[in-house]
Amino acid sequence: MTNKMQLKKDLKEKRELVNITLDRFLPRKDEYPKEVHKAIRHSLFAGGKRLRPFLCIRTFSLFNDNIEKVRNIAAAIELLHTYTLIHDDLPDIDDDEYRRGRKACHVLYGNDIALLAGDALLVSAFELLSHAPVDDALKQQMIKEMAIECGDRGLIAGQMMDILCEKKEINERTLNFIHKNKTGKLINMAIRFGCLTAGATNADIKRMNEYGTRIGLAFQIVDDILDIEGDQATVGKTIGKDAKVKKATYPSIYGVDRSREMAKKLIDEATALLSHYGEKAEILLMLTDYMLTRQF
C-alpha cells in the first residue's frame, strides 16, 4: 500500500469514528424545532476530511492506544470548527455561497437560522467535551482552554483582524497574528488536547506544540495559494475571493513563489520535530507531507 493510500484509509476510518460520535450525540434532523437541526446536520455532515479531529486522535496515538478515550474530544473540536465555517460564510463576514462542495448553510436556510446553527454547534462543543472519559481536573482544564483559545483572545481575535484588514496594507506581524489565531489556534488546540488526554510529558507537549504551530501556519499559506491556483471542485469553496475583496494573505504580501517556499520550510521543520517518535509518527508524517499540496 502506498503512503497516499494508507493515509486516505486512515483518514476515512477516523472520519467515520468521529461522524458516528457526532451522529449519536446530536438531535435528529426532524427533532423539534427541525429547521435548526436540519441546518446543523447539513453543515456538519457535508463532507470534509475531519483534519482537526484526525490530528487530535493521531497525536493521542503517539502516547496511548485507547482512542475511545479521545473520541468525544476530537468530535467536540469538529463541532467547534464547523461553527466557525458557518459563521465565516455569512454575508456580513466572508459572504461565500459554497462550503465543502455544497451550498453554504445560510444559502439554504437563511442567515438567521445559519447564525443559530453555528451558535448551537459552539455551545454543543463544550457539552460534548464535558462527556469525555477523563478526570474532572483535566476536563475543567480543557474546557477553560477551549474558551480562551476560541474567544476574543484567540480565534475570534484573528477573525476580527481579518475583517478589519480587508483592503488595507498590512505588515508581516499583523498577517501572522491573523492566521496564528484564526487558523492556527484550533489546529494547535486539537494537537494539545490529544497530548493532554494521552498523558504526554511536558517535553512531548512542547514539541508537539511547536509542530502544531508550524503546520497551522503552513496550512494557511497553502490555503491562500489554493485560493489563487486551486479549483472549486477540489477546494470545496469559491476560488479567487481573497483577491476580489483584497484580503490579507501571504501571496498578497510575498507572492506565490515565496509563499510556497515558506510553506515548504515550515513543513520540513514540522517533519523534523515528528522524527523524534519514529514509526509511531508514520501516519502523522504522511499527513504533514499532504498539507503542502492538500492533494492526493
N, C-alpha and C positions, 0 to 999 in steps of 0.2 A: 504494500500500500504506500503510495506517495505521501509526502508531507501534506500536500494540499487536501488529499482525500481523507487523511487521518484527522486533520483539523476540522474539515467540514463535518465529518462523522461525529466528532466530539462536540462541536458547536450544536449540532442537531440534537444530540442526546441531552445536553444541559438545557437547551432551549425548551425541549419537551418537559423536562423536570420542572422548570420554572413556570411554564404555561399551565401544567397540571396544578401546581400550587396556587397560582393566581385564580384559575377557574374554580377551584374548590372554595377559595376564600371570598370571592366577590359575589354579590347578589346576581341572580339570573337576569337576563335582559328583559324579561317580561314581568319582573317584580315591580310593584308599585313604588314610586312613580317611574314607569318604564322608560320614559324619554331619556332621563339622565343615565339610566343603566345601559340602555342601548348605545348611547354616545360613549360611555366609558369603555364598553367592550369593543366597539368599532375601533377606537384608537389603540387600545391595549393589545388586541389580537389582530392588528392589521399586518403583522409581519415583523421584520426586524430580526437581527441576529442575537439580541439579548446580550450585547457585548459587556455591559457593566455587570450584570449578574454573573456572566461567564467568568469575568476577571475575579469576582468575589469568590466563586466556587473553586476556580483553579488555583488562586492564591492560597485558599484554605487547604487545598490538597497537597501543597508543598509540605505542610506540617501535620496534617491529620487526615485520616482516610474516611471518617464517618461523615459523609456530606449531608446526611439527614439533619445534622446539627446546624447547617448553614443555609438550608434551602429557603426558609422563611425570610432570612436576612437578605439573601440575594433577590428574592421576589419583591421584597419591600423597596429595594433600590430601583427595580424596574417600574414600580408604581410611581415613584418619585420622578424618574426620568420621563415617563410618558406624560405626566402632568406638565413638565416643562415644555414638551413638544406641542401639546395642545395650546398652551398659552402663547408660545413663540409664534405660532401660525396665525394668531388672531390679527385682524386688520389693523388694530392700533399698535401692533408690535412689528412682526416681520411680514404680515399680510401674504401668507403663502397658501395656495389652494390645494397643494398636494403634500402628503406625508407618507413615507413608507410605501410609495407607489399607489396610494389610494387618495380619494378626496379627503381633505382635512376635515377635522371634526366640525368646525364652525360652518363649513360649506354645506354639509348635510343637515346639521341640527340647529344652526343658528348660533350667533355669538353668545347669547345669554346661556344657552344650555351647554355650550362648549366651555364657557368660563366656569360654570358649576361642576361640570365633569372633571375639569382639571383640579378644582378645589377639593373635590371628593377623593381623587387619587392621592393628592398631597396628604390629607389627614389619614387616609387609609394606610399609607406607608408607615406611619407611626403605630397604627393599630396592629398591623401585621408584624412589625418589628417587636412589639410587646409580646407576641406569641412565640418568639424564638426560644428554643430549649437551652438557654444559658442561665447562669446565676444572675440574681437580681442586680448585683453591683455592676456587672458588665452590661446588662440590658439598659440600666439607667445611664451609663456612660455613653453607649451608642446612641440612645435617644437624644441625649444632650448634644453630642457631636453632630448628629444629623440636622438638628435645628440650627446650630451655629453655621455649619458648612453650607447649608442651603438657604440661609436667611439673608438679611441685608448686610451681613459681613462676609458673605461668600457668593453663592450662585446668583442671588438677586442683585448684589452689588455689580457683578460682571454684566448682567443683563441691562442694568440701569446705565452703566457707562457705554455699553454698546449702542443704546438708543441715543444717548447724549452726543456721541461722537460721530454720528452719521453726518456726512457731507462736510466734515471738518478735517483739517490736517492734524495728525496726532504723532506723538513720538513713540519710540520703542517701549518705553516704560509703561505708558498708558495702554498700548496694544497688549503687552504681556499681562497687565492687570486684568484686562477684559477677559482674556482667554484662560488665564490661570483660574479665574473664578467661575466664569460662565461654563466652561467645558471641563477644566482640569479638576475642580473640586469634587465633582461627582465621580469621576474616574478614580481619583485618589482615595475617596471615601470607600468605594467598593473594594479596593485592594486592602486598605487598612482594616476594614471590618472582617475581611477574610482572615487576616493575620490575627486580630484580636480574638475572634471566635475559635481559632485553632490553637490558641495559647502560644503563639510565636514569641520568641525572645525580643527584648528591646532592640538588639542589634539587627535582627531579621526585620522588625517593623521599620527601622530606619532605612535599611537597604531597600525594602520594597516601596517605601515612600519615595525614595529617590528614583526608583524605577517608574513608579506611577506618575511622578512629575514630568518625566521625560516622554513617556508615551502619551500622556494627556496633551502636552503641547504639540507633539508630532501629529497626533490625531487631528488637532485643529488646523494645523498648517496644511495637511493633506486635504482636509475638508474645504479649505479656502481654494486650494488648487483645483479640486474637483468641480467647484462652482464655475470655474473657467473652462476646464478641459473635459469634464465628465459628461455623461448623458443622463437624462431624466430617468430612463428605464433602470439604469444601474444604481443611481444615487437615491432615487425614490422621492425626490422633491424637485421643485422648479430650479433650473440651472440659469446662471447669469444674473441673479437678483442682487448679489453683493455689489457688483459694479454699477448696476442700474440705480441703486439708492445710495451709492458711494459709502458703503460700509467700511469700517476699519478692518483690513485684512492684511495678512503677511505679504501676498503678492502685490497689493497696492503700495506697500512701502518698499519691499525688497525686490520685487519682480518674481516671476515664476521660477526661473532657474535657481536663483539664490535661495528662495523659499524651499525648493526641493532639496538643495544641499543641506539646509538647516534641519529639515525633517530626517534626512539620512543620518546626519551626525547624532541626532537625538536617539534614533533607533539603534544605532551602533552602541551608544553608551548604555542604553537600556538592556541590550543583549549582553553586554559585558557584566552588568550587575546580576543578571539571571544565571550566568555561568557558575556562580557560587553553588548552585543547587544541583548541578549535574543533570542526570537523566530525569529526575523528578520534575524539572522545569521544561521538559521537551515540548509539551503542548503550548505552554506559555511562550516559548521561543518561536514556535511556528506562528502564533498569534501576533507576536511583536513584529515579525517579518511581514505578515499580511497587512499590518497597519500602514506600511509605507505606500501601498498602492490601493488597498481596500478592494482588491480584485482576486478572484480565484482563477 
